[in-house]
Amino acid sequence: MLPFNSEIVFVGLQVAGTAPVWVLVAVASVGNTLGTLVNYWLGMTLEDRGAHRWLRIDDGHFQRAHAWWDRWGNWSLLLSWLPVLDLTTVLAGVMRTPLPRFLGLVALAKTARYVGLALITAGALDWATGAS
């Protein structure tokens, strides 16, 4: 999947004025957040099949990584709005992040992304049309 596809569609719909901006933000945020459940499920499924052993990560190292994730790694989900750091949603599944925490942090990140994009687009439109 190519990054930024949803952003192009979002900006196009906002520029076209097809719906109120808050509706675009809500739909894009919910859709993007729900889409990360595939990554979460994939991470859980891979680890159910012993992925850390396939990757030759011994159990001790994996347990230390799991402890680090539980303490600090969850917060990396706030960066899941960035295309490359969306991989943290797979790690969240591997590390068995509780689903409510996962959804809350990812929803916050994804919503902030689309609010920011809407504000940038509105500013660009105002600038392009000479509005103040």
DSSP file with accessible surface (Angstrom, degrees, kcal/mol):
  #  RESIDUE AA STRUCTURE BP1 BP2  ACC     N-H-->O    O-->H-N    N-H-->O    O-->H-N    TCO  KAPPA ALPHA  PHI   PSI    X-CA   Y-CA   Z-CA
    1    1 A M              0   0  233      0, 0.0     0, 0.0     0, 0.0     0, 0.0   0.000 360.0 360.0 360.0 137.1    0.0    0.0    0.0
    2    2 A L    >   -     0   0  127      1,-0.1     3,-0.9     2,-0.0     2,-0.0  -0.663 360.0-119.4 -85.5 136.7    1.3    3.4   -0.9
    3    3 A P  T 3  S+     0   0   71      0, 0.0    -1,-0.1     0, 0.0    79,-0.0  -0.339  90.4  28.8 -70.1 156.6    1.4    6.0    1.8
    4    4 A F  T 3> S+     0   0  116      1,-0.1     4,-1.8     3,-0.0     5,-0.2   0.455  76.4 120.4  77.1   4.9   -0.6    9.2    1.6
    5    5 A N  H <> S+     0   0   86     -3,-0.9     4,-2.0     1,-0.2     5,-0.2   0.936  78.0  48.2 -62.7 -43.7   -3.4    7.9   -0.6
    6    6 A S  H  > S+     0   0   41      1,-0.2     4,-2.8     2,-0.2    -1,-0.2   0.862 108.4  55.4 -66.5 -31.9   -6.0    8.8    2.0
    7    7 A E  H  > S+     0   0   24      2,-0.2     4,-2.8     1,-0.2     5,-0.2   0.901 106.2  50.5 -67.0 -39.4   -4.6   12.3    2.4
    8    8 A I  H  X S+     0   0  119     -4,-1.8     4,-2.4     2,-0.2    -2,-0.2   0.935 114.0  44.4 -64.0 -45.6   -5.0   12.9   -1.4
    9    9 A V  H  X S+     0   0   89     -4,-2.0     4,-2.7     2,-0.2     5,-0.2   0.932 113.0  52.1 -63.6 -44.5   -8.6   11.8   -1.3
   10   10 A F  H  X S+     0   0    8     -4,-2.8     4,-2.5     1,-0.2    -2,-0.2   0.941 112.0  44.7 -57.8 -50.6   -9.2   13.8    1.9
   11   11 A V  H  X S+     0   0   45     -4,-2.8     4,-3.1     1,-0.2     5,-0.3   0.920 112.4  52.7 -62.7 -42.1   -7.8   17.0    0.4
   12   12 A G  H  X S+     0   0   40     -4,-2.4     4,-2.3    -5,-0.2    -1,-0.2   0.926 111.5  45.5 -59.8 -43.5   -9.7   16.5   -2.8
   13   13 A L  H  X>S+     0   0   68     -4,-2.7     5,-1.8     2,-0.2     4,-0.8   0.891 113.9  49.4 -68.2 -37.5  -13.0   16.0   -1.0
   14   14 A Q  H ><5S+     0   0   18     -4,-2.5     3,-0.6    -5,-0.2    -2,-0.2   0.940 112.4  46.9 -67.6 -44.0  -12.3   19.1    1.2
   15   15 A V  H 3<5S+     0   0   82     -4,-3.1    -2,-0.2     1,-0.3    -1,-0.2   0.903 112.2  50.8 -64.2 -38.9  -11.4   21.3   -1.8
   16   16 A A  H 3<5S-     0   0   73     -4,-2.3    -1,-0.3    -5,-0.3    -2,-0.2   0.662 105.2-132.9 -72.9 -15.8  -14.5   20.1   -3.7
   17   17 A G  T <<5 +     0   0   56     -4,-0.8    -3,-0.2    -3,-0.6    -2,-0.1   0.831  51.8 152.0  68.5  33.8  -16.6   20.9   -0.6
   18   18 A T      < -     0   0   85     -5,-1.8    -4,-0.1     1,-0.1    -1,-0.1   0.712  67.4  -0.4 -71.4 -21.3  -18.4   17.5   -0.8
   19   19 A A  S    S-     0   0   31     -6,-0.4    -1,-0.1    -5,-0.1    -2,-0.1  -0.975  93.0 -74.5-158.5 159.9  -19.1   17.4    2.9
   20   20 A P    >>  -     0   0   74      0, 0.0     4,-1.9     0, 0.0     3,-0.8  -0.335  47.0-118.5 -58.0 146.3  -18.6   19.5    6.0
   21   21 A V  H 3> S+     0   0   60      1,-0.3     4,-2.8     2,-0.2     5,-0.2   0.876 113.0  58.4 -58.6 -38.3  -14.9   19.3    7.2
   22   22 A W  H 3> S+     0   0  186      1,-0.2     4,-2.4     2,-0.2    -1,-0.3   0.863 105.7  50.3 -63.2 -31.8  -15.9   17.7   10.5
   23   23 A V  H <> S+     0   0   45     -3,-0.8     4,-2.9     2,-0.2     5,-0.3   0.924 110.4  49.1 -69.8 -43.6  -17.6   14.8    8.6
   24   24 A L  H  X S+     0   0   16     -4,-1.9     4,-2.6     2,-0.2     5,-0.3   0.925 112.8  47.7 -60.2 -44.1  -14.5   14.3    6.5
   25   25 A V  H  X S+     0   0   17     -4,-2.8     4,-2.6     2,-0.2     5,-0.2   0.935 113.7  47.6 -62.3 -45.1  -12.3   14.3    9.6
   26   26 A A  H  X S+     0   0   44     -4,-2.4     4,-2.7    -5,-0.2     5,-0.3   0.943 115.2  43.6 -63.2 -48.6  -14.6   11.8   11.4
   27   27 A V  H  X S+     0   0  101     -4,-2.9     4,-2.7     1,-0.2     5,-0.3   0.936 116.5  46.7 -65.3 -44.9  -15.0    9.4    8.5
   28   28 A A  H  X S+     0   0   23     -4,-2.6     4,-2.6    -5,-0.3     5,-0.2   0.916 114.7  47.5 -64.2 -41.2  -11.2    9.5    7.7
   29   29 A S  H  X S+     0   0    5     -4,-2.6     4,-2.5    -5,-0.3     5,-0.2   0.935 114.8  44.1 -66.6 -47.0  -10.2    9.0   11.3
   30   30 A V  H  X S+     0   0   88     -4,-2.7     4,-2.9    -5,-0.2     5,-0.3   0.944 116.2  47.5 -63.8 -46.5  -12.6    6.2   12.0
   31   31 A G  H  X S+     0   0   43     -4,-2.7     4,-2.1    -5,-0.3    -2,-0.2   0.928 114.4  46.0 -61.5 -43.8  -11.8    4.4    8.7
   32   32 A N  H  X S+     0   0   37     -4,-2.6     4,-1.2    -5,-0.3    -1,-0.2   0.895 114.0  48.7 -67.9 -39.7   -8.0    4.8    9.3
   33   33 A T  H >X S+     0   0   13     -4,-2.5     3,-0.6    -5,-0.2     4,-0.5   0.937 111.9  48.1 -65.4 -46.2   -8.3    3.7   12.9
   34   34 A L  H >< S+     0   0   99     -4,-2.9     3,-1.4     1,-0.2     4,-0.4   0.873 105.6  60.3 -63.0 -34.4  -10.3    0.6   12.0
   35   35 A G  H >X S+     0   0   41     -4,-2.1     3,-1.3     1,-0.3     4,-0.7   0.835  95.2  62.0 -62.0 -31.2   -7.9   -0.2    9.2
   36   36 A T  H <X S+     0   0    3     -4,-1.2     4,-2.3    -3,-0.6    -1,-0.3   0.694  85.0  76.4 -71.1 -14.4   -5.1   -0.5   11.8
   37   37 A L  H <X S+     0   0   55     -3,-1.4     4,-2.7    -4,-0.5    -1,-0.3   0.812  88.9  58.8 -63.2 -27.6   -7.0   -3.4   13.4
   38   38 A V  H <> S+     0   0   93     -3,-1.3     4,-2.6    -4,-0.4    -1,-0.2   0.937 107.4  45.5 -64.0 -44.8   -5.7   -5.5   10.5
   39   39 A N  H  X S+     0   0   39     -4,-0.7     4,-2.6     2,-0.2    -2,-0.2   0.909 112.9  50.4 -63.1 -44.4   -2.2   -4.7   11.5
   40   40 A Y  H  X S+     0   0   22     -4,-2.3     4,-2.4     2,-0.2    -2,-0.2   0.942 112.6  46.3 -58.8 -48.4   -3.0   -5.4   15.2
   41   41 A W  H  X S+     0   0  156     -4,-2.7     4,-2.9     1,-0.2    -2,-0.2   0.900 110.7  53.6 -61.5 -42.0   -4.5   -8.7   14.3
   42   42 A L  H  X S+     0   0   73     -4,-2.6     4,-2.8     1,-0.2     5,-0.2   0.931 109.0  48.6 -60.3 -45.0   -1.6   -9.6   12.0
   43   43 A G  H  X S+     0   0    0     -4,-2.6     4,-2.3     2,-0.2    -2,-0.2   0.923 113.0  47.3 -60.9 -44.6    0.9   -8.9   14.9
   44   44 A M  H  X S+     0   0   54     -4,-2.4     4,-2.4     1,-0.2    -2,-0.2   0.926 113.5  48.4 -62.8 -43.3   -1.2  -11.1   17.3
   45   45 A T  H  X S+     0   0   21     -4,-2.9     4,-1.2     2,-0.2    -2,-0.2   0.914 110.5  50.4 -65.3 -43.3   -1.4  -13.9   14.7
   46   46 A L  H  <>S+     0   0   60     -4,-2.8     5,-1.6     1,-0.2     3,-0.5   0.926 113.1  45.7 -61.4 -43.7    2.3  -13.8   13.9
   47   47 A E  H ><5S+     0   0   26     -4,-2.3     3,-2.2     1,-0.2    -1,-0.2   0.860 104.7  61.2 -71.3 -32.3    3.2  -14.0   17.5
   48   48 A D  H 3<5S+     0   0  103     -4,-2.4    -1,-0.2     1,-0.3    -2,-0.2   0.821 106.3  48.9 -58.1 -29.4    0.7  -16.8   18.1
   49   49 A R  T 3<5S-     0   0  159     -4,-1.2    -1,-0.3    -3,-0.5    -2,-0.2   0.193 128.0-100.9 -95.9  11.8    2.7  -18.7   15.6
   50   50 A G  T X>5 +     0   0    7     -3,-2.2     4,-1.6    -5,-0.1     3,-1.2   0.838  57.5 166.4  78.6  37.0    6.0  -17.9   17.4
   51   51 A A  H 3><S+     0   0   11     -5,-1.6     4,-2.0     1,-0.3     5,-0.2   0.850  72.3  59.4 -56.3 -37.5    7.3  -15.1   15.2
   52   52 A H  H 34>S+     0   0    9      1,-0.2     5,-3.1     2,-0.2    -1,-0.3   0.858 105.8  49.8 -65.3 -26.4    9.9  -14.0   17.6
   53   53 A R  H X45S+     0   0  143     -3,-1.2     3,-1.5     3,-0.2    -1,-0.2   0.878 107.0  53.9 -76.0 -36.6   11.5  -17.5   17.5
   54   54 A W  H 3<5S+     0   0  154     -4,-1.6    -2,-0.2     1,-0.3    -1,-0.2   0.860 108.6  50.2 -60.4 -38.0   11.5  -17.4   13.6
   55   55 A L  T 3<5S-     0   0  125     -4,-2.0    -1,-0.3    -5,-0.2    -2,-0.2   0.359 119.1-117.1 -82.8   5.5   13.4  -14.2   13.8
   56   56 A R  T < 5 +     0   0  231     -3,-1.5     2,-0.7     1,-0.2    -3,-0.2   0.868  62.0 150.8  59.7  42.1   15.8  -15.9   16.3
   57   57 A I      < -     0   0   67     -5,-3.1    -1,-0.2    -6,-0.1    -2,-0.1  -0.927  44.3-130.2-100.4 115.9   15.0  -13.6   19.2
   58   58 A D     >  -     0   0   85     -2,-0.7     4,-2.4     1,-0.1     5,-0.2  -0.238  20.0-109.1 -68.4 160.0   15.5  -15.6   22.3
   59   59 A D  H  > S+     0   0   79      1,-0.2     4,-2.6     2,-0.2     5,-0.2   0.848 116.2  55.3 -59.2 -37.4   12.8  -15.7   24.9
   60   60 A G  H  > S+     0   0   31      2,-0.2     4,-2.1     1,-0.2    -1,-0.2   0.935 110.3  44.6 -62.7 -46.6   14.8  -13.6   27.4
   61   61 A H  H  > S+     0   0  100      1,-0.2     4,-2.5     2,-0.2    -2,-0.2   0.898 113.1  52.2 -63.8 -39.4   15.3  -10.8   24.9
   62   62 A F  H  X S+     0   0   18     -4,-2.4     4,-2.6     1,-0.2    -2,-0.2   0.917 108.3  50.2 -64.9 -40.6   11.6  -11.0   23.9
   63   63 A Q  H  X S+     0   0  114     -4,-2.6     4,-2.3     2,-0.2    -1,-0.2   0.900 111.1  49.0 -65.1 -38.4   10.5  -10.7   27.5
   64   64 A R  H  X S+     0   0  150     -4,-2.1     4,-2.4     2,-0.2    -2,-0.2   0.914 111.8  49.2 -65.7 -40.5   12.7   -7.7   28.0
   65   65 A A  H  X S+     0   0   42     -4,-2.5     4,-2.8     2,-0.2    -2,-0.2   0.904 110.1  51.7 -63.7 -39.6   11.3   -6.1   24.8
   66   66 A H  H  X S+     0   0   39     -4,-2.6     4,-2.6     2,-0.2    -2,-0.2   0.919 109.8  48.7 -63.8 -42.6    7.8   -6.9   26.1
   67   67 A A  H  X S+     0   0   61     -4,-2.3     4,-1.6     2,-0.2    -2,-0.2   0.912 112.3  48.8 -64.0 -41.5    8.5   -5.2   29.4
   68   68 A W  H  X>S+     0   0  148     -4,-2.4     4,-3.4     2,-0.2     5,-1.2   0.933 111.2  50.3 -63.3 -44.4    9.9   -2.1   27.6
   69   69 A W  H  <>S+     0   0   10     -4,-2.8     5,-1.6     3,-0.2    -2,-0.2   0.923 107.9  52.9 -59.6 -45.0    6.9   -2.0   25.3
   70   70 A D  H  <5S+     0   0   75     -4,-2.6    -1,-0.2     1,-0.2    -2,-0.2   0.857 118.9  35.9 -60.1 -34.6    4.5   -2.2   28.2
   71   71 A R  H  <5S-     0   0  175     -4,-1.6    -2,-0.2    -5,-0.2    -1,-0.2   0.893 142.3  -2.6 -85.8 -43.7    6.2    0.7   29.9
   72   72 A W  T ><5S+     0   0  135     -4,-3.4     3,-1.0    -5,-0.2     4,-0.4   0.685 113.6  73.7-121.8 -33.1    7.2    3.0   27.0
   73   73 A G  G > <S+     0   0    0     -5,-1.2     3,-1.7     1,-0.3     4,-0.5   0.809  84.1  69.2 -64.9 -31.5    6.2    1.4   23.6
   74   74 A N  G > <S+     0   0    7     -5,-1.6     3,-1.8     1,-0.3    -1,-0.3   0.871  93.6  59.8 -53.5 -37.1    2.5    2.0   23.9
   75   75 A W  G X  S+     0   0  154     -3,-1.0     3,-1.8     1,-0.3    -1,-0.3   0.733  88.1  72.5 -66.7 -21.1    3.2    5.7   23.5
   76   76 A S  G X  S+     0   0   30     -3,-1.7     3,-2.1    -4,-0.4    -1,-0.3   0.747  80.3  75.3 -64.7 -19.1    4.8    5.1   20.1
   77   77 A L  G X  S+     0   0    0     -3,-1.8     3,-1.7    -4,-0.5    -1,-0.3   0.761  80.5  69.9 -64.1 -21.1    1.2    4.5   18.9
   78   78 A L  G <  S+     0   0   57     -3,-1.8     3,-0.3     1,-0.3    -1,-0.3   0.682  97.5  51.9 -68.3 -14.8    0.8    8.2   19.0
   79   79 A L  G X  S+     0   0   81     -3,-2.1     3,-2.0    -4,-0.2    -1,-0.3   0.308  76.8 104.1 -98.8   7.3    3.2    8.3   16.1
   80   80 A S  T <   +     0   0    0     -3,-1.7    -1,-0.2     1,-0.3    -2,-0.1   0.606  62.9  76.5 -68.3  -7.6    1.2    5.8   14.1
   81   81 A W  T 3  S+     0   0  103     -3,-0.3    -1,-0.3    -4,-0.1    -2,-0.1   0.737  78.5  86.4 -72.4 -20.9   -0.2    8.6   11.9
   82   82 A L  S <> S-     0   0   57     -3,-2.0     4,-0.8     1,-0.1    -3,-0.0  -0.638  87.5-126.8 -80.0 136.2    3.2    8.6   10.2
   83   83 A P  T >4 S+     0   0   47      0, 0.0     3,-0.9     0, 0.0     4,-0.2   0.903 105.9  40.1 -52.9 -48.8    3.3    6.1    7.3
   84   84 A V  G >4 S+     0   0  115      1,-0.2     3,-1.5     2,-0.2     4,-0.1   0.911 113.4  54.4 -70.5 -37.7    6.5    4.3    8.4
   85   85 A L  G >4 S+     0   0   65      1,-0.3     3,-1.8    -6,-0.2    -1,-0.2   0.498  81.0  89.8 -79.1   1.4    5.6    4.3   12.1
   86   86 A D  G X< S+     0   0   41     -3,-0.9     3,-1.9    -4,-0.8     4,-0.4   0.733  70.7  77.7 -64.1 -18.3    2.3    2.7   11.3
   87   87 A L  G X> S+     0   0  116     -3,-1.5     4,-1.8     1,-0.3     3,-1.0   0.735  74.4  76.0 -63.7 -19.0    4.3   -0.5   11.8
   88   88 A T  H <> S+     0   0   13     -3,-1.8     4,-2.2     1,-0.3    -1,-0.3   0.794  85.1  63.7 -62.3 -24.1    3.9    0.2   15.6
   89   89 A T  H <> S+     0   0    0     -3,-1.9     4,-1.0    -4,-0.2    -1,-0.3   0.818 102.1  48.6 -70.9 -27.6    0.4   -1.1   15.2
   90   90 A V  H <> S+     0   0   28     -3,-1.0     4,-2.2    -4,-0.4     3,-0.4   0.922 110.5  50.7 -72.3 -44.5    1.8   -4.5   14.2
   91   91 A L  H  X S+     0   0   82     -4,-1.8     4,-3.0     1,-0.2    -2,-0.2   0.868 103.5  59.7 -59.9 -36.3    4.1   -4.4   17.2
   92   92 A A  H  <>S+     0   0    0     -4,-2.2     5,-2.8     1,-0.2    -1,-0.2   0.886 107.2  46.5 -60.3 -37.5    1.1   -3.6   19.4
   93   93 A G  H ><5S+     0   0    0     -4,-1.0     3,-1.2    -3,-0.4    -2,-0.2   0.924 111.7  50.0 -69.1 -43.2   -0.5   -6.8   18.3
   94   94 A V  H 3<5S+     0   0   20     -4,-2.2    -2,-0.2     1,-0.3    -1,-0.2   0.916 114.2  45.7 -58.9 -42.2    2.7   -8.8   18.9
   95   95 A M  T 3<5S-     0   0   15     -4,-3.0    -1,-0.3    -5,-0.2    -2,-0.2   0.385 111.5-121.9 -86.5   3.7    3.1   -7.3   22.4
   96   96 A R  T < 5 -     0   0   92     -3,-1.2    -3,-0.2    -4,-0.2    -4,-0.1   0.884  36.1-171.1  59.3  42.4   -0.6   -7.9   23.2
   97   97 A T      < -     0   0    0     -5,-2.8    -1,-0.2    -6,-0.1     5,-0.0  -0.452  37.9 -97.2 -59.6 133.5   -1.4   -4.2   23.9
   98   98 A P     >  -     0   0   60      0, 0.0     4,-2.7     0, 0.0     3,-0.3  -0.313  31.8-125.7 -56.8 135.2   -4.9   -4.2   25.4
   99   99 A L  H  > S+     0   0   74      1,-0.2     4,-3.1     2,-0.2     5,-0.3   0.876 106.2  52.9 -55.8 -43.9   -7.4   -3.4   22.6
  100  100 A P  H  > S+     0   0  105      0, 0.0     4,-2.4     0, 0.0    -1,-0.2   0.923 112.5  45.6 -60.5 -40.6   -9.0   -0.4   24.3
  101  101 A R  H  > S+     0   0  112     -3,-0.3     4,-2.5     2,-0.2     5,-0.3   0.935 113.7  50.2 -64.6 -45.3   -5.6    1.3   24.9
  102  102 A F  H  X S+     0   0    0     -4,-2.7     4,-2.6     1,-0.2     5,-0.3   0.958 113.3  44.6 -56.1 -52.5   -4.6    0.5   21.3
  103  103 A L  H  X S+     0   0   54     -4,-3.1     4,-2.6     1,-0.2     5,-0.2   0.892 113.0  51.6 -63.7 -39.0   -7.8    2.0   19.9
  104  104 A G  H  X S+     0   0   43     -4,-2.4     4,-2.1    -5,-0.3    -1,-0.2   0.946 114.2  41.3 -63.3 -48.5   -7.6    5.0   22.1
  105  105 A L  H  X S+     0   0   22     -4,-2.5     4,-2.2     2,-0.2    -2,-0.2   0.920 118.2  45.9 -68.0 -42.6   -4.0    5.9   21.2
  106  106 A V  H  X S+     0   0    0     -4,-2.6     4,-3.1    -5,-0.3     5,-0.3   0.925 111.8  51.6 -68.0 -41.7   -4.4    5.2   17.5
  107  107 A A  H  X S+     0   0   32     -4,-2.6     4,-2.6    -5,-0.3     5,-0.3   0.912 110.0  50.1 -61.6 -41.1   -7.7    7.0   17.2
  108  108 A L  H  X S+     0   0  110     -4,-2.1     4,-2.4    -5,-0.2    -1,-0.2   0.940 113.8  45.2 -61.1 -45.8   -6.1   10.1   18.9
  109  109 A A  H  X S+     0   0    5     -4,-2.2     4,-1.9     2,-0.2    -2,-0.2   0.931 115.3  45.7 -64.5 -46.5   -3.1   10.0   16.5
  110  110 A K  H  X S+     0   0    3     -4,-3.1     4,-1.9     2,-0.2    -1,-0.2   0.901 113.4  49.6 -67.5 -39.2   -5.2    9.4   13.3
  111  111 A T  H  X S+     0   0   55     -4,-2.6     4,-2.6    -5,-0.3     5,-0.2   0.934 109.2  51.8 -66.0 -43.2   -7.7   12.1   14.3
  112  112 A A  H  X S+     0   0   60     -4,-2.4     4,-2.6    -5,-0.3     5,-0.2   0.892 107.0  55.6 -59.6 -37.7   -5.0   14.6   15.0
  113  113 A R  H  X S+     0   0   35     -4,-1.9     4,-2.4     1,-0.2    -1,-0.2   0.938 111.7  41.0 -60.0 -47.3   -3.5   13.8   11.5
  114  114 A Y  H  X S+     0   0    0     -4,-1.9     4,-2.5     2,-0.2    -2,-0.2   0.846 112.8  53.3 -76.9 -30.2   -6.8   14.6    9.7
  115  115 A V  H  X S+     0   0   63     -4,-2.6     4,-2.4     2,-0.2    -1,-0.2   0.944 112.3  46.7 -64.0 -46.1   -7.5   17.7   11.8
  116  116 A G  H  X S+     0   0   28     -4,-2.6     4,-2.6    -5,-0.2    -2,-0.2   0.924 112.6  49.0 -60.7 -43.7   -4.0   19.0   11.0
  117  117 A L  H  X S+     0   0   35     -4,-2.4     4,-2.7    -5,-0.2    -1,-0.2   0.908 110.2  51.4 -64.0 -39.8   -4.5   18.2    7.3
  118  118 A A  H  X S+     0   0    8     -4,-2.5     4,-2.6     2,-0.2    -1,-0.2   0.911 111.2  48.0 -63.6 -41.4   -7.9   19.9    7.3
  119  119 A L  H  X S+     0   0  122     -4,-2.4     4,-2.5     2,-0.2    -2,-0.2   0.915 112.6  48.0 -66.6 -41.8   -6.4   23.1    8.8
  120  120 A I  H  X S+     0   0  121     -4,-2.6     4,-2.5     2,-0.2    -2,-0.2   0.928 113.4  48.0 -63.7 -43.9   -3.5   23.1    6.4
  121  121 A T  H  X S+     0   0   11     -4,-2.7     4,-2.7     2,-0.2    -2,-0.2   0.926 111.6  49.5 -64.2 -43.2   -5.8   22.6    3.4
  122  122 A A  H  X S+     0   0   36     -4,-2.6     4,-2.5     1,-0.2    -1,-0.2   0.920 111.8  49.1 -62.9 -41.2   -8.2   25.4    4.7
  123  123 A G  H  X S+     0   0   39     -4,-2.5     4,-2.5     1,-0.2    -1,-0.2   0.909 111.4  49.1 -63.8 -41.5   -5.2   27.7    5.1
  124  124 A A  H  X S+     0   0   56     -4,-2.5     4,-2.8     2,-0.2    -2,-0.2   0.901 111.3  49.7 -65.2 -39.9   -3.9   26.9    1.6
  125  125 A L  H  X S+     0   0   60     -4,-2.7     4,-2.0     2,-0.2     6,-0.3   0.914 111.3  48.9 -65.1 -41.8   -7.4   27.5    0.1
  126  126 A D  H  X>S+     0   0   77     -4,-2.5     5,-1.8     2,-0.2     4,-0.6   0.923 113.6  47.0 -62.2 -43.2   -7.7   30.8    1.9
  127  127 A W  H ><5S+     0   0  214     -4,-2.5     3,-0.8     1,-0.2    -2,-0.2   0.925 111.8  50.5 -65.0 -42.9   -4.2   31.8    0.7
  128  128 A A  H 3<5S+     0   0   72     -4,-2.8    -1,-0.2     1,-0.3    -2,-0.2   0.832 114.7  43.1 -66.4 -32.2   -5.0   30.7   -2.9
  129  129 A T  H 3<5S-     0   0  106     -4,-2.0    -1,-0.3    -5,-0.2    -2,-0.2   0.451 112.6-117.2 -93.9  -1.9   -8.2   32.7   -3.0
  130  130 A G  T <<5 +     0   0   67     -3,-0.8    -3,-0.2    -4,-0.6    -4,-0.1   0.609  62.8 148.7  79.2  12.8   -6.7   35.8   -1.3
  131  131 A A      <       0   0   50     -5,-1.8    -1,-0.2    -6,-0.3    -2,-0.1  -0.402 360.0 360.0 -77.3 156.3   -9.0   35.5    1.7
  132  132 A S              0   0  163     -2,-0.1    -1,-0.1    -5,-0.0    -5,-0.0  -0.563 360.0 360.0-108.6 360.0   -7.8   36.7    5.0
